Amino acid sequence: MNNKPAEITFDDFLAVDIRVGKIISAETFPQARKPAYKLLIDFGPDIGQKKSSAQITVHYSPDELVGRKVMAVINFPKRQIGPFMSEVLTLGFADESGDILLAGVEENTPIGARLL
């Protein structure tokens, strides 16, 4: 199997708007097919607060997520997940077991900052 990704242009990369946000609430999402949390993330005054469903229950508890800075794609279409409308895609990486670890960002990175 070939795992080499397709080559893209810099303009293709810039089309994906990845921003830093701060989780202001996290709660369990029992209606999700796979274990997940419902997150409310603050991206600052220009973007505001957005909701996200994230399958990160193996490595994180809701309490430890509140106040954490995360990266998210903010310009994908909204996605209905059961009774919840997810507005952004919170980014992470799969560990050896396939469970998701959040993508990291330096603590002093301002919320709303764009990945360049």
N, C-alpha and C positions, 0 to 999 in steps of 0.2 A: 504494500500500500504506500502511496506517495503522500507524505504529510507536508510537503513543501507548499506554503501558502502562495496564492496568486500575487504577483507584483502589482502594486497600486501606485498612483501618483500622489504627490504631496497634496494636491487639491482634493483627492479622494479622502485622505487623512483629515484634512481640515473640515470636511463635510460632517464629520462625527464630532459633536460638541460635548466634550468631557469636562465636567466641572467638579470642584470640591464643594462638598456640603457637610453640614454638621447634623447628626441625628438628634432630633429633639424628642422623639418618642419611639418606642419599640414595643410591640405586643405580639403575642402568639396569634397565629392565623389558622384556627382549627378547620376551616372550610377548604383549605388548600389541599390538593391531591398529595403533594409531598410536603413534609414538615417545613414550615416557613414562618417568617415574621412579617408583620405589617410595619413598615417604617415611615416616619414623617421626617423629612430631611429639609433643613433650611439652607438655601443657596444664596442668601443675602437679598438686599432690597431690589436688585434688578430682575432677579428670577423668582424669588419668593420661596414658599414652602411647597414641596412636592412629595407625593406618596410613592412608595416602592414596596413590592413584595420580594423578599430575599430568602432563598433557601440556605440559610447560614446557621441553622439551629444546632449543629453538631459542635461547632467551635465557640459559639457565643451565647450568652444569656441576654434577655432584654435589658436587664439592669446595667450590664457592662457596655452595651451599645450606646446608651444615651450619653451624649457629649462627644462621641467619637467622630472624627472626620473621615469621610469616605469619598470615593470618586464615583461619578455616575454619568451615564450618557443621558443628556437631557432633551435631545431632539429626535428620539425615536417616537413613533406613534404610541399613544396610550394603549394599554393592553388590559382587557378584562380578565381577571383571574377569580373565578367564582363570583362572589358578591362584591369584590374589591377591584377598583380601577387603579392599576399601577401606571404611574406617569413617567417614571424614569427607570433606567436599568442600573442598579448598583453593581459595581464591578468587583470581581474577585478571581481567584485562581483555584483550580482543583488540587487537593492534596493527593497523596498516593492512593487513597481510598475513594477518590472522587467527590469528597466533601469540600465545600467552598470555604476558602480563607479570603477575607476582604483584601482588596488591593490597598497598599499603604500610601500614606501621604505624610509629609512632615507636619508636625503639630503647628508650627507657625505659618503654614500656608493659609492665606485668607480664604474664607468661604466665598464662593462665587468665582474663584480663580479658574481660568481655563487651561487645560493641558495643551501645551504647544510643542 
